[in-house]
């Protein structure tokens, strides 16, 4: 999933116990069980002081018993009301899983592998979760387990912990390594669009902290459409210049819409847009020197709004 752009880790030190009974140390969190033995379902939820839009979260997770128990790292947490995603050990009787909590539907597995019988009590499993946009990866004891595209954007940016069952679950050395959120740009690679990219889109997005990606700037072996899908999945936002009826641009835009990805559409004023695009909000701009400050200002506002929401 690429290399992190910021190697400086953040140690999670302050915690809020949202559900269940917890105790917290300087670098640890200990789920002790439900508040009462009668609590159903019996689970724990804790939110940390660490917030990242994209990046890597690491922790060591261990259990006293593997009977009906789960330990998980939550990414993109904001509140239970908005749901969350997590990478777990021991959920659904599987060794490893990627799961989602939907406030209306409850917990559901997105991907799973291995048997819980292969997990050992009192073993400190090293768990690493990488989340970029809607792509999530899970590595356990240095072994890659999953790379999965989530069905929707993560709702927030808080790091959290989840535990299931009545047995204790131990989380140690919880750290996060933030990365710059990505902005994928879909456009024809010709003038005048290269100029609007070079002088407006890239500098404005970069100034706000985005890592700006255009597929022609990536040199890598493999199938280009797979690279495109990967970059769109890992992006926080897709910026599409749709003035010209370019099939590649509309393919990329359609894939972004299928993932419910935030999109920003740009088009030169006076151009006729396809019927199925007209219902979307479009930033129209003048292809003149005087039009440049206007599109810069509007684009900046749209990008700031996306950063605020995610």
C-alpha positions in Angstrom: 0.0 0.0 0.0 2.9 2.3 -0.5 5.2 4.0 2.0 4.0 6.4 4.7 4.7 10.0 4.0 5.3 10.9 7.7 7.4 8.5 9.7 6.8 10.2 13.0 4.5 8.0 15.2 2.0 9.4 17.7 1.6 7.5 21.0 -2.0 7.2 22.2 -2.0 8.3 25.9 -5.4 9.7 26.7 -8.5 7.5 26.5 -12.3 7.7 27.0 -14.1 4.6 27.9 -17.3 4.7 25.8 -18.7 1.2 26.5 -17.6 -1.4 29.0 -15.1 -1.4 31.9 -11.6 -0.2 31.1 -8.4 0.7 32.8 -5.7 2.8 31.1 -1.9 3.1 31.6 0.6 5.5 30.0 0.9 3.3 26.9 -1.8 0.6 27.4 -5.5 0.0 27.5 -7.1 -2.9 29.3 -10.6 -4.1 28.7 -11.8 -5.7 31.9 -15.2 -6.8 30.7 -18.8 -5.4 30.6 -19.9 -3.0 33.3 -22.2 -5.7 34.6 -22.3 -9.5 33.9 -25.8 -9.0 32.7 -24.9 -6.5 30.0 -25.9 -7.8 26.6 -24.2 -7.6 24.2 -21.0 -7.7 26.2 -18.5 -5.5 24.5 -16.1 -2.6 25.1 -15.4 0.5 23.1 -12.7 3.1 23.9 -11.8 6.3 22.0 -8.2 7.8 22.0 -6.8 11.3 21.8 -5.2 10.4 18.4 -6.8 11.6 15.2 -5.5 10.8 11.7 -7.2 11.1 8.3 -5.0 8.5 6.8 -2.1 6.4 8.1 -1.0 3.4 10.1 -2.1 2.3 13.5 -0.1 -0.3 15.5 -0.8 -2.2 18.8 0.0 -5.4 20.6 -3.2 -7.3 21.5 -3.4 -10.3 23.9 -6.1 -12.3 25.6 -6.5 -14.4 28.7 -8.8 -16.7 26.9 -9.8 -17.2 23.3 -13.4 -18.3 24.1 -15.9 -15.9 22.5 -13.5 -12.9 22.6 -12.4 -10.2 20.2 -9.8 -7.5 20.2 -9.8 -4.8 17.5 -8.3 -1.5 16.3 -10.9 1.0 15.2 -10.1 3.5 12.4 -12.1 6.6 11.4 -14.2 6.7 14.6 -16.4 9.7 15.3 -19.3 8.3 17.3 -21.3 5.1 17.6 -24.2 7.0 16.0 -22.2 7.2 12.7 -20.7 3.7 12.8 -17.1 2.7 12.4 -14.7 0.2 10.8 -12.3 -2.1 12.6 -9.6 -4.7 12.0 -10.1 -7.5 14.6 -8.6 -10.7 16.0 -11.1 -13.3 17.1 -14.3 -11.9 15.6 -17.1 -14.2 14.3 -14.9 -17.3 15.3 -12.3 -16.2 12.7 -8.7 -15.4 13.5 -8.7 -12.2 11.5 -11.5 -10.0 10.1 -12.4 -6.5 8.8 -15.7 -5.5 10.2 -18.2 -2.6 10.2 -20.6 -1.4 12.8 -23.7 0.1 11.3 -26.0 1.8 13.9 -29.1 0.5 12.1 -27.9 -3.1 11.3 -25.3 -3.8 14.0 -21.9 -5.5 13.4 -21.1 -7.2 10.1 -18.0 -8.9 8.6 -16.6 -7.4 5.4 -13.7 -9.9 5.1 -12.5 -12.8 7.3 -9.8 -15.5 7.3 -8.4 -18.3 9.6 -9.9 -20.0 12.6 -10.0 -18.5 16.1 -8.7 -21.9 17.2 -5.3 -20.9 15.7 -5.0 -17.9 18.1 -3.2 -18.5 21.3 -4.0 -16.9 24.7 -1.3 -14.8 26.4 0.5 -14.2 23.1 1.0 -10.5 22.3 0.0 -10.3 18.7 1.5 -7.4 16.8 -1.3 -5.8 14.7 -0.9 -3.2 12.1 -3.8 -1.5 10.4 -3.2 0.7 7.3 -6.0 3.0 6.2 -5.8 5.2 3.2 -9.1 6.6 2.0 -11.3 3.5 1.7 -8.5 1.0 1.4 -7.7 -0.9 4.6 -4.9 -3.3 5.2 -4.2 -5.6 8.1 -0.8 -7.2 9.1 -0.4 -9.5 12.0 3.0 -10.5 13.4 4.5 -9.1 10.2 2.3 -11.3 8.0 0.0 -9.5 5.5 -3.6 -10.7 6.0 -5.9 -8.3 4.1 -6.1 -5.5 1.7 -9.8 -4.5 1.4 -11.7 -1.7 -0.2 -14.4 -0.4 2.2 -17.9 0.2 0.8 -18.1 3.8 2.0 -15.7 6.4 3.4 -14.7 6.2 7.0 -16.9 8.6 9.0 -14.3 10.2 11.2 -10.6 10.3 12.0 -10.3 9.1 15.6 -8.4 6.0 16.6 -10.2 3.6 18.9 -10.3 0.1 20.4 -13.0 -2.5 20.5 -13.3 -5.7 22.6 -16.0 -8.3 22.8 -16.9 -10.8 25.5 -16.5 -11.1 29.2 -12.8 -12.0 29.3 -10.0 -9.4 29.5 -8.3 -8.0 26.4 -5.0 -6.2 26.6 -3.8 -3.5 24.2 -0.2 -2.3 24.5 1.9 0.3 22.8 -0.8 1.8 20.7 0.7 4.1 18.1 -0.5 5.9 15.0 1.6 7.1 12.1 -0.3 9.8 10.2 -0.1 10.4 6.4 -1.3 13.2 4.2 -4.8 12.5 2.7 -4.8 11.9 -1.0 -6.5 13.8 -3.7 -6.9 12.0 -7.0 -7.2 14.2 -10.1 -9.0 12.9 -13.2 -8.5 14.9 -16.4 -7.2 14.8 -20.0 -3.4 15.2 -20.1 -3.5 18.0 -22.6 -3.6 21.7 -22.7 -5.4 23.8 -21.4 -6.1 21.2 -18.6 -2.4 20.7 -17.8 -2.2 24.4 -17.0 -5.2 24.4 -14.7 -3.7 21.3 -12.9 -0.2 22.8 -12.6 -1.3 26.3 -11.6 -4.5 25.8 -9.6 -5.4 22.3 -8.6 -2.1 20.9 -7.5 -0.8 24.0 -5.6 -4.2 24.6 -3.8 -4.7 21.0 -2.7 -1.0 20.7 -1.7 -1.2 23.8 0.4 -4.1 22.3 2.3 -2.1 19.2 3.1 -3.3 16.8 0.4 -0.9 14.4 -1.4 -2.0 15.1 -5.0 -2.1 12.2 -7.4 -2.5 12.2 -11.2 -2.1 8.8 -12.9 0.3 10.0 -15.5 2.8 11.0 -12.7 2.9 7.4 -11.4 5.6 5.1 -12.8 4.9 1.5 -12.0 4.5 -1.8 -13.7 1.1 -3.5 -14.0 -2.3 -2.8 -15.5 -3.1 0.9 -15.5 -6.8 0.6 -14.7 -5.9 -1.4 -11.6 -3.6 1.4 -10.6 -6.4 3.9 -11.2 -8.9 1.9 -9.1 -6.3 1.6 -6.3 -5.5 5.4 -6.3 -9.2 6.3 -6.3 -9.9 3.9 -3.4 -7.0 5.4 -1.4 -8.1 9.0 -2.1 -10.1 11.2 0.3 -11.4 13.2 -2.7 -11.5 12.9 -6.4 -11.2 16.1 -8.5 -12.4 15.7 -12.0 -12.1 18.1 -14.9 -15.1 17.2 -17.1 -15.1 19.9 -19.8 -14.0 17.5 -22.6 -16.1 14.3 -23.1 -13.2 12.1 -22.1 -14.1 8.4 -21.6 -11.2 7.7 -19.2 -12.2 10.7 -17.0 -15.9 9.5 -16.8 -14.8 6.0 -16.0 -12.7 7.3 -13.1 -15.6 9.5 -12.0 -18.0 6.6 -12.2 -15.8 4.4 -10.0 -15.5 7.2 -7.4 -19.3 7.6 -7.3 -19.7 3.8 -6.9 -17.5 4.1 -3.8 -19.6 7.1 -2.5 -16.3 9.0 -2.7 -16.5 12.9 -2.3 -15.9 14.4 -5.7 -15.2 17.9 -7.0 -16.2 18.6 -10.6 -14.6 21.4 -12.7 -15.6 22.5 -16.1 -15.0 25.5 -18.4 -18.0 27.9 -18.4 -20.2 27.6 -21.4 -19.5 23.9 -22.1 -22.4 21.5 -22.5 -22.3 18.7 -19.9 -23.7 15.2 -20.3 -27.2 14.7 -19.1 -26.3 12.4 -16.2 -23.8 14.9 -14.8 -26.0 18.0 -14.8 -27.5 17.2 -11.4 -24.1 17.3 -9.7 -22.6 20.5 -8.4 -19.9 21.7 -10.8 -17.3 24.5 -10.4 -17.5 26.4 -13.6 -14.5 28.6 -14.4 -13.3 31.0 -17.1 -10.2 29.9 -19.0 -8.7 33.3 -18.6 -6.1 35.0 -16.3 -9.0 36.7 -14.4 -10.8 33.4 -13.9 -7.9 31.8 -12.1 -8.4 33.5 -8.7 -12.1 32.6 -8.7 -11.6 28.9 -9.3 -8.8 28.9 -6.7 -11.0 30.3 -4.1 -14.0 28.0 -4.8 -11.8 24.9 -5.0 -10.1 25.8 -1.7 -13.5 26.1 0.0 -14.6 22.7 -1.3 -11.4 21.0 -0.2 -11.6 22.6 3.3 -15.2 21.3 3.6 -14.0 17.8 2.8 -11.2 18.0 5.4 -13.7 19.2 8.0 -16.1 16.3 7.3 -13.4 13.7 7.2 
